[in-house]
Amino acid sequence: MPSLRVVVTPALLDAAPGVLDLDGLRAELDAPGPFSAEALAEAERGAGAPRLPELDRTDLPMLTIDPPGSMDLDQALHLERTDGGFRVWYAIADVAAFVTAGGALDAELSSRGVTLYAPDERVPLHPPVLGESAASLLPDQDRPALLWRLDLDAEGRLAGTDVRRALVRSRKRLDYEGVQAELDAGTADPVLLLLQEIGSLRQARARERDAVDLPTPEQEVAVDASGRPTLTLRAQLPCEGWNAQISLLTGTAAAELMLAGQVGLLRTMPPADAESVASLRRSALALGVAWEDGQSYGDVVSALDASVPEHAALLTLATRLLRGAGYTAFDGSVPEQPLHSAVALPYAHCTAPLRRLADRHVGEVCLALAAGRPVPDWARSALPGLPDVMAGTTRRANAFERAVVDAAEAVVLAPRVGEQFDAVVVESGPKGGVVQLREPAVRAKCEGAALPLGHEVRVVLAVADPAARSVAFRLA
């Protein structure tokens, strides 16, 4: 099924004390524990004496856009209009300015790979003294960064790339809802108006190359005014999509640099085969989802609304065409298959080094290539092992997030075992399938032979076991 961005509010822990055993879940999935004393000492030393760049670009009025309360701020941006189009300044936290390659902290970062998120606490990639303080692009603080300069033509196509180390200073710390509200009210800062313009142009260019943008809503597990646990879906705001386009732009620019230099690390995904696309089109027609002759797979899928059950059913099927994502390291020659099929271009992860290990190494490779210097040994030697490191730690993060929401869904539904619900079949197999409830926003297994894909059904909640993180329905 489509991957949901999951938010489980801490209030749920108060509403169902002792039910969500998050410590047990962390142990079950072998989540990293506290940092070692040696690693923490290195982090403190790095925070107190970072390697600062000579170039000072604190004159650029950068701003950040993140979820409310975020402290690990990886990116800051400033946008300008030029005679021929646009200039994007994109600052990425320079973790390498604080972390010594080969040290105790570096070793622990390799075992963690990514940050894990839970309603009670995060399991961070970096110690908070770095990830939430010294290395984070917090407002009104001078910070070392990898400063990308991306020049675009009038239609939003990439025309020039440069990246170098620089000192930057964020002026504003914004969140998505506030940005969208200002844009809707017509009171937005000129930079935000440029974000809308550039983001929209980049989305148009993505549609031209048949890129796929799965509309993944945010599932919030919270409590209502009466203290009862609830589940809701929040659709992505337009400004989140425009902001994401800046990150995607930077990732494609990084991939171009590395492919030209024949060394680096790409995020790759093989393209869907023609028969799979044809099968998806037949399913769309069966579900009553319009798919005109000549309309591309990317156009259809990107326009779906995950809150519409029939669309959710097609999204579930569409994810099968987006399998095989991974990291591809190369040195001395380019990969045979360099594309990320959803982006429809070569692409690299490079914009979230506070939360994802590989981005620090990709950034270092790009800095060297842009300057015409050799790639540092510490970054180059790590490339062959990074695909396995990232695959394992990403699987753990996905399993952790999925387990948290499975348990939360069971908490929400536990008092309602035996009740009937309206649902739509989003996946069907010989012995059962998956249904999406109209209310609350839950998808779960359902028993029943030959469930009618895309059809409305009446189901009975048979199981809701928070301890087992299990929810199951049967046909009424």
N, C-alpha and C positions, 0 to 999 in steps of 0.2 A: 504494500500500500504506500501512498505518498508519505514521505518522511515529514512529520510534523515538528515544528519548533515548539518545544514543550516548556511551559511555565507553571511550576507548582509553587504556589505561594506559601510562605511560612505559616500563615493562618491555618492551613489545613492540618499542620502538626498539632495545633491546639484543639482543633475540632475533633481529631481522632488520635488522642495521645496513645503512644505505644503500638499503634497499628502499623505504621510505616517504619519498619526496622531498617533505617538507612545505614546504620553502622554494620548490620549484618549483610546488607546488600554490598557494601563496599568490600567487606571481607570476602564475600562469595565471588566477586568479580576481580579479586586481587588488585583493588585500587591502591595506588601509592599511599603510604602513610606520611608521617611528618618528615620534613627534610632533616638530614643528618646535621650534627653540630658543625662539621667541616664545611658542608655546603652553605649553611646559614652564615657562617663566618665569612666565606668568600663573597656571598651576596652583600653583606654589610660593607665589606671593603670596597666592592665594586660600586655600591651606591654612594659611598663617601668620596670616591676618587675615580669617576668615569673617564674614559679616554675621549676627550672633547675634540671636535673637528675645528679646523682653522676657519672654514667658511661660516660667516654669520649671516643668516637670513631671518633674523628675528624681526626684520622690517615687514615681512609678509604677514598680513592679518589673518592667520589661520583660524579655523574653527573645527570643532568636533561634533559629530552627530552619532549618538549611541542610545541604547535603552536607558531609562531613568535609573540612577543609582550606580551605573557602571563606573568602575575605577580603573580597569585595565584597558586604557584607551590606546589602541594601536595606531589609529590613523587620524590625521588632521588635513584639512584641505583649504585651498584658496583658488578661486576661479576668476579668470579674466577674459574679456573679449579682445581679440586682436584684429588687425586689418584683414587678415585672411580667414579668420575663424575664431578659435578659442585657445587658451592656454590653461592647463590643469596643473596646479602645484599640489602634490600629494606627499605628505610627510608620513613616514612609517617609523615607528619606534625602533631605535638602534640598540637592540639587545646586546650585540657584540661589543658595544662600548662599555658594558658592565660585566660580561661573562668572559672568563679566561678559558680559552680552548684547552682541553686536556685536564682541567682541574676537577675537583670533587663535585662542584655544582654542575659542570658540563656533563659529567657522567650521569648524575641524577636526572637531568633534563632529558637525556636520551632514553631513560627508562620510563619517563612519564609521557612524553610525546605530545599530549594535548591536555588542556584543562577539562576537568569533569565538573558538571554543574548539578547541584541538588538543592532542594528547598531549605535545608538547614545550613549548608556550608558548601563552598567550592573546594575541589581538590585542584589547586592551581598548578600550572606548569612551572611557574617561577615563584620564589618566595615573595610574599606581599611587599617587602621592602623594595623590591624591584618592580614586580608586575603591577602593583597598585600605587606605587609611589615614584621612586627615582627614575624608572624607565618609561613610565606612563606619560602620555601627552596631555597632562592635566592643564587646566587654564592658568594663565599668568605665571608660568614657569618656563625657564629656558631649558630646552631638552635637546640632546643629540638625536639626530634622525637621519634616515635615508630619504633625501628629498628628490622625488621624481618630478621632472618637468616634461609634460606630455602636450605636444602641440597638435591641435586638431584643425582640419579644414572646416569650411562653412557648413558641411553636411555631417560633421562629427567623425570623420575618418582620421585615424592616426597618421600624422605627417612627420612627426619628429619625436625622438626620445632622448632623455638624458637623466642620469641619476648620480648623485654624489652625496657625500656626508655633509651635513650642515647643522648648525644650531638653529632651532626654531622656537617659536613661542605662540601657543594658542591663546586667542583673545576671548573666544566664546565656547561654552560647553552647552550644546543643544541636545534635545531628544526628539525622536521621530514625531510624536504627537504634537509637540509644540511647533515644530517646523511645518507640519502639514496644516495646522490651524492658521499660522501666519500666511502661508501661501493661499489658502482658501479665502482668507479675509482680505487679501490684497495688501497686507502690511509687511510683507517679507523683505528682508535685507536683499540688496541687489545680487549678492553672491548666491543666495538661495534661489532667486529667479534664474540665475545662470545654471544652477544645479538642475532645475526643472527642464530648462532648454537643452542642456547638454545631455542629460539623462534620457530625455525623450528622443533626441537624435540618435543616441547610441542604441536605444531600443529599436528604432526603425532600421538601423544598420544590421542589428541582430536578426530581425525578421527577414531582411533581404538574403541573408546567408543561411536561412532556415535553422537558426539556433532554437533551442528548446528551453523555455522558462517555465518549469513546473510551479504553478501557484500554490505554494505550501502555506496554509494558514497557521496561526499560532494557537495551540490548544492550551487554555488556561484552566488549571485545576485550583479552585479557590473555595471560599465559603460565602453564602449569601447573608442577608441581614439577620436571619434567624439562626445562623450558625451551622446551617446544613451545607455539606460539601456540594459543590456544583462543578459542571464541566461546560465550557463554552469554547467556540471557535472565533478567533479574531482574524479577519482578513488582513493581508499585508497592505499598508498604506502606500499610496503612489510614491511618496518621497523615499520610502525604503527601497523601492525598485530603482529609482534614479540614483540614489546613493550607492547601491550595489553595482550599478553600471560603472562607476568610477573605479571600484575595486577590480571589476572584470577587465576594464581597460588596462589597468596597471599590470594585471596578470598576463594579458596578451602581449603587452610591450616587453615584459620580462622574458616571455617565451621567445619572442623574436630575437632579443639580444643573445640568449643562450644558444639558440639554433644557429645563428650566424657565427658564434664563437665555438660551436661544436662541443660544448660542455655545459652541464646543468642538470636540472631535475624538473620534469614536466608532470603536470596532473593530466592523465590521459583517460580516454574512454573510447572504445571502438564504436564505429557507427552502426546503427541498426540495419539489418538486412532488409531487402525489399519485401520479402514474404511476411516478415514480422509487421512491417508498416501496413501491408495490405490486410493482414489479419486484424490489426487495430482499427482500420477503417471499417471493416465489416462489423466489428463490435460497436463502433460509434453509431452506425446506421441502425443496428438492432436496439440500441439504447435511446434512439431518437435524437442523438446529438448531430447537428448539421455538419457535414463534411462535403463541401462542394467539389465537383470535378476540377482537378488542377490545383486545389488548395493543398498546401504543404502540411506535413505532419507537425512541424514546429508551430505553424500558425494556429492549427486546431487546438493542440494541447496547451499552448501558452494562454489561450483565451478562456480556458475552462475555469469554472468557479467551484472550488472544493466544497463549498457549503451546500451546493445543489447535489442531492444524492446521485442523480444520473451522471453528472459530471464526475463525482467522486468515484463512481464505478469505472469510468473510462480512465481516470487518473491512475487507479489501481493497476489497470492493465498496461497503461503507458509506461509505468516504472520498469516493466520487464524489458523494455527497449533501451533502458538506460543502465544496464548492468555492465560490470567489468571495469568500473573506475578504479584507478590505482595511480601509483607514482612510477615514473620511468626515468631512471638515471642514465646519463650518457656522457662519454668523454672520448673525444677523438673522432667521432662520427655521429650523425644524427639518427634518431630512432626511425625504424621502418614505418611505424604508425605513431606520428607525433600529435595527432588531433585529440581534442576533447569534444566528443560529438555533440554534447549539449550546448557548448559554447560555439561549436562549429569553426573553431580556430585552434591552433596550438595555444596552450594556456598553462600558467604556473601559479601555485600558491606562494604569495610573497607579501601579503598585506596584513597578516595577523601574527607577528612573531612573538607577542606576549602570550598567545594562546595556542600556538602551533609550532612545533620544533622546526620543521622543514623550512619555514619561511626565513629564518635567520640565515640559513645556508644559501638559499636562493638569492637573497638580498646581497650577500657577500660576493657571490659569483657575478651578479649583474653589475655591482660597483666596479669590480676589476675589469670586466669586459668593456664597460662604457668608458673607462679611463685608459684602455689599452695596456693594462698591467696584467701580470700573471695572477691567476686565482690563488689566494692563500692556501697553503698546504692543508690547514685544518679543515677548511670548507671542502676542498677538492677530495681529500681522502675519505671524508664522511659520505660522499654522494652514493657510492654503491650500496651501502647498508641502509640508507634512509628509507627506500621503499618498504622493506620488511618492518622496520621500526614503526613507520607511520601506519602501515596496514594493521599491525597488531594493536597499537594503542588506539587507533580510530575505531576498530571493532569493539574494544572494551568500552570506549565512550558511548558508542551507539547502543550497546547492550545495557549499559547503566541507565541511560536516558529512557530507553524503552521500558526497562524494568520499573523505573520510578513511576512512569505514567500508567503502566499496567496495574501497579499496586494502588495508585490513586483512583483509577477508574473503579477498581473493586471496592474501595472505601466508599465512593460516592453511591454505588449501586447496592451495597450489602443490605441496607434496610428494605430493599424493594424486590427481593427474590420472590418469584411467583407472580409478579405483576406483568401485564401485557404492554407492549410498546409497538408503535408504528415504525417500520424500518424499510430500507431499500437494500436489495441484494447487490453488493459491490464485487463479490467474487463467488464463483460457483464451481463445484467439483462433484465427483461421483457420489461422495458420502456426506457432503456438507459444503459450507462456504463461509463467507464473511458478510455481515450485515452492518449497515450504518443506521443508527437510530435517528429519527427526526429530532428527538429531545430526550435526554441530554446528548451532547456531542461525543458519542462513543461508537467505536467500531469493534466488533468482537466476532468470534466464531459462532456459527449456528449449525445445529444438526439438521439434517434433512436431505434426502436424495434429490438431485437435479433441481436445486434452487433456481428460480427464474432470474437470470442476470438482468439487473436494471429494474426489476418489478418491485412494487410495493408489497410488503408482506406484514402479517401480524405475528409477533414473536413473544415468547414467554421467557423471562429471565430465569434460567435454570441454576446457574452458579455465579456467585460473586464472593470470592474468597480472598481477602486482602493478604493473608499470610502466604498463600500460594501464588498471589498475583495473577489470579485467574478469573475470567468472566466468560460465560457461555450462555447461549440462547438455544431455544428450540422453537419450531413452528407452532403457533397456537392452534 
